Amino acid sequence: MTRRLPPEWAPQDGVLLTWPHPRTDWADQLPAVERTYVEIALTICRHERLLIVAFDAIHADEISKQLLSAGLSPAQFQFALAPSNDTWTRDHGPITVLQSNQPVLLNFQFNGWGNKYECNLDNAITSTLCHQGLFGGTRSEPVDLVLEGGSIESDGEGSLLLTESCLLAPDRNSCLSKSALETKFRDLLGTQRCLWLDVDPLRGDDIDGHIDTLARFCDSRSIAYVQCPDAGDEHFESMSRLEAQLQALRTPDGKVYRLVPLPWPAAKYGRDGQRLPATYANFLIINGAVLVPTYGDAADAVALATLARCFPDRGIVGIDCSTLIQQNGSLHCITMQLPAGVLNTTTALE
């Protein structure tokens, strides 16, 4: 059995979104966060299809009215109906691998980032979507292993970038050692190398330091990463350690990676006075574009320009994610790409 975890820049059928509703933690910010979701939906639908998880039929109708009012046509998006605890699709959605070049949906266990939050509804979403036929004939496979999509980063060639703070956290897979996890990833994802990083999570990150907040492959030999140049910032030591570890990594043929530092935004704080995990590493790659989180910060323009150089063949679109980080996540965290073949439909838009 030969498997491969495709990189995010591989061709996609669409993107999966679990839409906010009054039963989520977004309840007191619902109009603001829905505006952000509509902007994300508009951008995605210029390039590919959008699959939206709505709580129920009434919720789907409300979302549809918003999207149609914003200028989308009904042909550009579709709904799945499934109750949800929250909206972090990256972590409860399916992870797609290619087996003999055919997509297989891996349905890992989601336990609320180590039993921190209620998650029983979110954990059932992928199974529900499969049973509803949203993925056509694409095969799905239940996996008795806790794994969140935001905790792994693939170069598409067998290398996996990941953090010890998350994957080795005691409340995820406590019975498995690092080497045992590597064996699991080899069998399930086709991983040939695990590139472990030992770094502290960003302040406000309450899910143990997902890799997609820190360092991302832009191609198989390039990594964009968070750099903190301010020696007075509480992140300075940890981010310096991250940089040194990335500099020590080598490609499979022994060469250094092209490392691209992302700018450091000014500290952002929530209404409770706690620092929020604002990061430009939480971008989303789709067909023909890269969606980049912005925060109303002077560094936004630098981040957009930096990533434009990393993805010269894609448009760069900034999305204001100031509302999203109020719940300690950002743009990549709320989305999950669906590689080509998953939806069994032509989604390229003229």
C-alpha positions as CSV (number, residue, x, y, z in Angstrom):
1,M,0.0,0.0,0.0
2,T,1.6,3.3,-1.2
3,R,0.1,6.4,0.3
4,R,1.0,10.1,0.0
5,L,-0.2,13.1,1.9
6,P,-0.5,15.8,-0.8
7,P,0.7,19.3,-0.1
8,E,-1.8,22.1,0.2
9,W,-0.7,23.6,-3.1
10,A,-1.8,20.5,-5.0
11,P,-5.0,20.8,-7.1
12,Q,-8.2,21.1,-5.1
13,D,-11.9,20.4,-5.7
14,G,-12.9,22.8,-3.0
15,V,-12.7,23.9,0.6
16,L,-14.8,22.8,3.6
17,L,-16.1,25.3,6.1
18,T,-18.1,24.7,9.3
19,W,-20.2,27.9,9.7
20,P,-20.6,29.7,13.0
21,H,-24.0,29.7,14.8
22,P,-25.4,30.9,18.1
23,R,-24.5,27.6,19.9
24,T,-20.8,28.2,19.3
25,D,-18.4,30.4,21.2
26,W,-19.0,33.0,18.5
27,A,-22.5,33.8,19.9
28,D,-21.7,37.3,21.1
29,Q,-19.7,38.1,18.0
30,L,-21.8,36.4,15.4
31,P,-22.5,39.3,13.0
32,A,-18.8,40.2,12.9
33,V,-17.4,36.7,12.4
34,E,-20.0,35.9,9.8
35,R,-18.8,38.9,7.8
36,T,-15.4,37.4,7.9
37,Y,-16.7,34.0,6.8
38,V,-18.6,35.6,3.9
39,E,-15.4,37.4,2.7
40,I,-13.6,34.1,2.8
41,A,-16.4,32.3,1.0
42,L,-16.4,34.9,-1.8
43,T,-12.6,34.6,-2.3
44,I,-12.7,30.8,-2.3
45,C,-15.6,30.7,-4.8
46,R,-13.7,32.7,-7.3
47,H,-11.4,29.7,-7.7
48,E,-13.1,26.5,-6.5
49,R,-16.2,25.1,-4.9
50,L,-17.2,25.6,-1.3
51,L,-18.8,22.9,1.0
52,I,-20.4,24.4,4.0
53,V,-21.4,22.5,7.2
54,A,-24.6,24.1,8.5
55,F,-26.1,23.2,11.9
56,D,-29.5,22.4,10.3
57,A,-31.7,23.3,7.4
58,I,-32.8,26.7,8.9
59,H,-29.1,27.6,9.4
60,A,-28.3,26.6,5.9
61,D,-31.1,28.9,4.6
62,E,-29.7,31.8,6.6
63,I,-26.2,31.3,5.3
64,S,-27.4,30.9,1.8
65,K,-29.2,34.3,2.0
66,Q,-26.0,35.9,3.1
67,L,-23.9,34.4,0.3
68,L,-26.5,35.2,-2.4
69,S,-26.7,38.8,-1.1
70,A,-22.9,39.0,-1.4
71,G,-23.1,38.0,-5.1
72,L,-22.5,34.3,-5.2
73,S,-24.7,32.0,-7.2
74,P,-26.2,28.8,-5.8
75,A,-23.9,26.7,-8.2
76,Q,-20.8,27.9,-6.3
77,F,-21.5,26.4,-2.9
78,Q,-23.4,23.5,-1.3
79,F,-24.4,22.5,2.1
80,A,-24.0,19.5,4.5
81,L,-26.2,19.4,7.5
82,A,-24.5,18.4,10.8
83,P,-24.7,19.9,14.3
84,S,-21.4,21.3,15.5
85,N,-19.8,22.4,18.8
86,D,-17.5,24.9,17.1
87,T,-16.1,25.9,13.7
88,W,-12.4,24.8,13.6
89,T,-12.7,22.7,10.4
90,R,-9.0,22.2,10.0
91,D,-9.0,20.0,13.1
92,H,-12.3,18.1,12.8
93,G,-12.4,17.8,9.0
94,P,-11.1,14.8,7.0
95,I,-7.4,14.5,6.1
96,T,-7.1,13.3,2.5
97,V,-4.3,11.0,1.4
98,L,-3.7,9.6,-2.0
99,Q,-3.5,5.8,-2.4
100,S,-2.6,4.6,-5.9
101,N,-3.3,8.2,-6.9
102,Q,-6.9,7.9,-5.6
103,P,-8.1,10.1,-2.7
104,V,-8.9,8.4,0.6
105,L,-10.5,10.4,3.5
106,L,-9.0,9.6,6.8
107,N,-11.4,10.3,9.7
108,F,-9.2,10.7,12.7
109,Q,-10.5,11.1,16.2
110,F,-11.0,14.7,17.4
111,N,-11.0,15.1,21.2
112,G,-11.2,18.8,21.6
113,W,-7.4,19.4,21.6
114,G,-6.7,17.1,24.5
115,N,-10.2,17.1,26.1
116,K,-10.1,20.9,26.6
117,Y,-13.5,21.6,25.0
118,E,-16.7,19.9,24.2
119,C,-16.3,18.1,20.8
120,N,-18.7,15.2,20.5
121,L,-20.6,16.9,17.6
122,D,-17.5,18.0,15.8
123,N,-16.0,14.6,16.0
124,A,-19.0,13.2,14.2
125,I,-19.0,15.7,11.3
126,T,-16.8,13.8,8.9
127,S,-18.7,10.6,9.3
128,T,-22.0,12.5,8.8
129,L,-20.7,14.1,5.6
130,C,-19.6,10.7,4.2
131,H,-23.0,9.2,5.0
132,Q,-24.7,12.1,3.3
133,G,-22.8,11.4,0.1
134,L,-21.1,14.7,0.0
135,F,-17.8,13.1,-1.1
136,G,-19.4,11.0,-3.8
137,G,-17.6,7.6,-4.1
138,T,-14.5,8.7,-2.3
139,R,-13.5,6.1,0.2
140,S,-13.4,7.0,3.8
141,E,-11.4,5.3,6.6
142,P,-12.0,5.7,10.3
143,V,-8.8,5.9,12.3
144,D,-8.5,5.3,16.0
145,L,-5.9,8.0,16.5
146,V,-6.3,11.6,17.7
147,L,-4.9,13.9,15.1
148,E,-5.8,17.5,14.1
149,G,-5.1,18.8,10.6
150,G,-3.5,22.0,12.0
151,S,-0.8,19.9,13.7
152,I,0.8,18.5,10.6
153,E,2.4,20.1,7.5
154,S,3.3,18.1,4.4
155,D,5.7,18.8,1.6
156,G,4.0,16.3,-0.6
157,E,7.1,14.2,-0.9
158,G,7.1,12.3,2.4
159,S,8.3,14.9,4.8
160,L,6.1,16.0,7.7
161,L,6.7,19.2,9.8
162,L,5.2,19.0,13.3
163,T,5.7,20.2,16.9
164,E,6.5,18.2,20.0
165,S,4.3,20.4,22.2
166,C,1.2,19.3,20.3
167,L,1.7,15.8,19.0
168,L,3.3,14.6,22.3
169,A,0.8,16.3,24.6
170,P,-0.4,13.8,27.2
171,D,-4.1,14.1,26.5
172,R,-4.0,13.2,22.8
173,N,-2.3,9.8,22.3
174,S,-0.6,9.3,25.7
175,C,0.1,5.6,25.0
176,L,2.2,6.3,22.0
177,S,5.8,7.4,22.0
178,K,7.4,9.7,19.4
179,S,8.7,6.7,17.5
180,A,5.3,4.9,17.6
181,L,3.6,8.0,16.2
182,E,6.2,8.1,13.4
183,T,5.3,4.5,12.6
184,K,1.6,5.4,12.5
185,F,2.2,8.4,10.2
186,R,4.3,6.2,7.9
187,D,1.5,3.7,7.6
188,L,-1.4,6.1,7.5
189,L,0.0,9.1,5.6
190,G,3.0,7.7,3.8
191,T,5.4,9.8,5.8
192,Q,9.1,9.0,5.3
193,R,10.5,11.7,7.6
194,C,9.1,13.5,10.6
195,L,10.7,16.9,11.2
196,W,10.0,17.6,14.8
197,L,10.2,21.1,16.2
198,D,10.6,21.8,19.9
199,V,9.1,25.3,20.4
200,D,6.6,27.0,22.8
201,P,3.1,27.8,21.5
202,L,2.3,31.4,20.8
203,R,0.7,33.3,23.7
204,G,-3.1,32.8,23.5
205,D,-2.7,29.5,21.7
206,D,-4.8,27.1,23.9
207,I,-4.2,24.0,21.7
208,D,-0.6,23.3,22.4
209,G,1.2,24.9,19.4
210,H,-0.1,23.8,16.0
211,I,2.5,23.9,13.3
212,D,0.2,26.0,11.1
213,T,0.7,28.9,13.4
214,L,4.5,28.7,13.2
215,A,6.0,27.3,10.0
216,R,4.6,26.3,6.6
217,F,5.9,24.6,3.5
218,C,5.5,26.9,0.5
219,D,7.0,24.3,-1.8
220,S,9.0,21.2,-1.1
221,R,12.2,23.2,-0.5
222,S,10.9,26.4,1.0
223,I,9.5,27.1,4.5
224,A,7.8,30.3,5.6
225,Y,8.1,30.8,9.4
226,V,7.3,33.2,12.2
227,Q,10.2,35.4,13.1
228,C,10.2,37.6,16.2
229,P,13.0,40.2,15.9
230,D,12.0,42.1,19.1
231,A,14.3,41.0,22.0
232,G,11.8,42.6,24.4
233,D,8.9,40.4,23.3
234,E,8.0,37.4,25.4
235,H,8.2,35.2,22.3
236,F,11.7,36.2,21.4
237,E,13.5,33.2,22.9
238,S,11.1,30.6,21.6
239,M,10.9,32.0,18.1
240,S,14.7,32.3,18.0
241,R,14.8,28.6,18.9
242,L,12.3,27.9,16.1
243,E,14.5,29.7,13.6
244,A,17.7,27.8,14.7
245,Q,15.9,24.5,14.4
246,L,14.6,25.3,10.9
247,Q,18.1,26.3,9.9
248,A,19.4,22.9,11.0
249,L,16.9,21.0,8.9
250,R,17.9,19.5,5.6
251,T,15.9,18.4,2.5
252,P,15.9,14.6,1.7
253,D,18.9,15.2,-0.6
254,G,20.9,17.0,2.2
255,K,20.4,20.6,1.1
256,V,19.3,23.5,3.4
257,Y,15.8,24.7,3.1
258,R,15.0,28.1,1.7
259,L,13.7,29.9,4.8
260,V,11.4,32.8,4.5
261,P,10.8,34.9,7.7
262,L,7.3,36.3,8.1
263,P,6.9,39.7,9.8
264,W,5.9,40.0,13.5
265,P,2.6,41.9,14.1
266,A,2.3,44.1,17.1
267,A,0.8,42.4,20.1
268,K,-3.0,41.9,19.9
269,Y,-5.2,41.5,23.0
270,G,-8.7,40.1,23.6
271,R,-11.4,41.8,25.6
272,D,-10.2,40.0,28.7
273,G,-6.7,41.6,28.3
274,Q,-5.1,38.3,27.3
275,R,-2.7,38.2,24.3
276,L,-4.0,36.7,21.1
277,P,-2.1,34.4,18.7
278,A,-1.9,36.7,15.7
279,T,0.3,35.0,13.1
280,Y,0.8,35.3,9.3
281,A,1.8,31.7,9.0
282,N,-1.9,30.7,9.2
283,F,-2.5,31.3,5.5
284,L,-4.6,29.1,3.2
285,I,-3.4,27.9,-0.3
286,I,-6.2,27.3,-2.9
287,N,-6.3,26.9,-6.6
288,G,-4.7,30.1,-8.0
289,A,-4.6,32.1,-4.8
290,V,-3.3,32.3,-1.2
291,L,-5.5,33.7,1.4
292,V,-3.4,35.5,4.1
293,P,-4.7,36.6,7.5
294,T,-4.3,40.3,8.3
295,Y,-4.9,42.1,11.6
296,G,-5.1,45.8,10.8
297,D,-1.4,46.0,11.5
298,A,1.5,47.8,9.9
299,A,3.1,44.5,9.2
300,D,0.2,43.3,7.1
301,A,1.6,44.7,3.8
302,V,5.0,43.2,4.5
303,A,3.4,39.8,5.0
304,L,1.4,40.0,1.8
305,A,4.5,41.0,-0.2
306,T,6.6,38.3,1.4
307,L,4.1,35.6,0.6
308,A,3.7,36.9,-3.0
309,R,7.3,36.1,-3.5
310,C,6.8,32.6,-2.2
311,F,3.8,32.0,-4.5
312,P,4.5,33.9,-7.7
313,D,2.0,31.8,-9.7
314,R,-0.9,32.6,-7.3
315,G,-2.8,35.7,-6.3
316,I,-2.3,36.9,-2.8
317,V,-5.5,38.0,-1.0
318,G,-5.5,39.5,2.5
319,I,-8.4,38.6,4.8
320,D,-9.0,40.6,8.0
321,C,-8.9,38.0,10.7
322,S,-9.0,40.4,13.7
323,T,-12.3,38.8,14.8
324,L,-11.1,35.2,14.3
325,I,-8.2,35.6,16.7
326,Q,-10.6,36.6,19.4
327,Q,-11.2,32.8,19.7
328,N,-7.5,32.0,19.4
329,G,-7.4,30.8,15.9
330,S,-7.1,32.3,12.4
331,L,-7.8,31.6,8.7
332,H,-6.2,28.3,8.1
333,C,-7.7,26.9,11.3
334,I,-11.3,27.4,10.1
335,T,-10.8,25.8,6.7
336,M,-9.9,22.4,5.2
337,Q,-9.0,21.9,1.6
338,L,-10.5,19.0,-0.3
339,P,-7.9,17.7,-2.9
340,A,-8.9,17.0,-6.5
341,G,-11.1,13.9,-6.8
342,V,-12.7,14.2,-3.4
343,L,-15.9,15.8,-4.5
344,N,-16.0,14.1,-7.9
345,T,-17.0,17.3,-9.6
346,T,-15.4,19.9,-11.8
347,T,-14.9,22.9,-9.7
348,A,-12.6,25.1,-11.8
349,L,-14.5,28.4,-12.4
350,E,-14.2,30.3,-15.6
